[in-house]
Amino acid sequence: MLAAPYRRFHLRGLITVWMMALTLIVVDGAYGQTAESADPVQAPSIALSHDGAQDKRIAARIDEIFGALGGLDQVEVSVTEGVVTLSGQVNAIADEQRALALAGQIEGVVETINKLDVNQALGARINATWDQLAVLVERGIGALPLIVTAGVVVVAFFFLSRWVGRQQTLFRRLIRNPFVATLAAQFAQLGVLVLGLVLALVLLDATAIIGTLLGAAGILGLALGFAVKDTVENYISSLLLSLRNPFEMNDLVNVDGHEGTVARMTTRATVLISADGNHIRIPNAAVFKAVITNYTRHPERRFSFEIGVDTDLDLLEAQSVALTTLEAMKGVLDDPAPMVVVEAIGDSNVVLGVFGWVDQREYSFVKVRSEAIRNVKQAFDDADIVMPEPIYKLRLVNADAATALTTSTAAAERPAPETPAPPSRPANKRSDMQDVTADRTIESRVEADARRHEEENLLDPAAPAEL
């Protein structure tokens, strides 16, 4: 259900990692003794009795030690006044460093002069490499029972980790959020696998490799964190959003000016479907930090609009007509009750504010508001409540224009011939109302989109909603 970086480990990759770790263990054991002997701090001093032939005894003691060690039998030693000079050839740089360290440990040695040459002949290098390889093979054969046992432990814990990762039902019983439950299952799977690797390394007495692996993993994690910062930020935001649950599928929301119905939320982005049917994909990091308006979280939603009436009218009567119209409408709730208030006094009218509540589970918010505007206007027309147009006063300073205006005004003031009154309009009835049922078009598009896309959806209808 999660992205590719969190998929299960494959057996082939596990075996490869295990073989690399095993090689490091064998190589570390082959060179461990050499590194320990080359440490001048840990090695004990070699005692030497003092007499008149001290230089000869120092040279003889060094020759004895070099003869007992492989690879240093060709080193020539000369001592003068406690100053040891080493010359000849050695097969490797490690042998050179070991010879200098051993000579410096002899009691009475004042200084060690290095005149050794590392043998670069092809035959000598091949022989040295073959000797080291033989040591590695011998150590590997000796450690074969431990290696097999450690491998069995790793394989057993690998299959155990896979079994733990499949227990989605158990984790979902403990954690209601499906995304967090799946994440916990994968962390548990990884923890079991790491425990198996640690036990195998402890069995092989190679715990020093654990620190090396942890250091490499830390450096790799830091580099990947900088490289995929936005991806990690979106992933963490999706985790926090799934815990907060500020919206669900089919919720109408507004996210920083982007309005639409929630289709799904993935580990990277939240997808909305706008009223025009367009897909709006918003990164989860932006959603987490944005101001979110959820129009669906509470089913009751209030609509409002303004309407202007003549300043000479009785405002209480106009308010009563509008209020009675809203109360008789289908789709307008009785509780909370509708309301009509005086908003402002304009230049040529008084502005009334009309408010009503709609249950979005049964009725369309947009349709009910539209019907409310139409019915209030119709009721005002039936009650002869004038909704005046703006009046503008013009002042003319030209005399001829003023005379013409006076003449046209006098003509306009003459009584006009009587015209028959228009037929009275029928009273507003509920049967005249248009359809105000809830519009499920976008919801059906969301369901179709969910069936069409196989991308994960982190929204859980059963999760507790954030208020």
Summary of the structure (lengths in Angstrom):
residues: 467
radius of gyration: 45.5
end to end distance: 27.6
largest distance: 154.5
contacts: 1263
relative contact order: 0.08
helix: 51%
strand: 17%
